[in-house]
Amino acid sequence: MMDCRPARTLAARLRPGCFRSHDPKGLMMVSAQQRRRAAQRRGSVVLEYLLLATIVGLGVIVGLAVVRDALVTELKDLAFAIRLLL
């Protein structure tokens, strides 16, 4: 495992396999393994949102189809009632 402890010298801060986070002084060092884990977590979150959007989209499509069928049925009933009046 890499030693990515906070470093006091410039040479120690530029160790291969470590990078500086948003810390302007460069005192927080993160290992490559920690970066990979963070990337995997971000990927899984994106996948979850994609799955959620797919399920919601399918629900909206099915719901609109049901509303369409109900509206067509009601309009047919209305047309039949108007035809009987005339």
Secondary structure, DSSP 8 states (H G I E B T S, - for coil): -------SSHHHHT-TTEEE-S-TT---EEEHHHHHHHHHHHHHHHHHHHHHHHHHHHHHHHHHHHHHHHHHHHHHHHHHHHHHH-
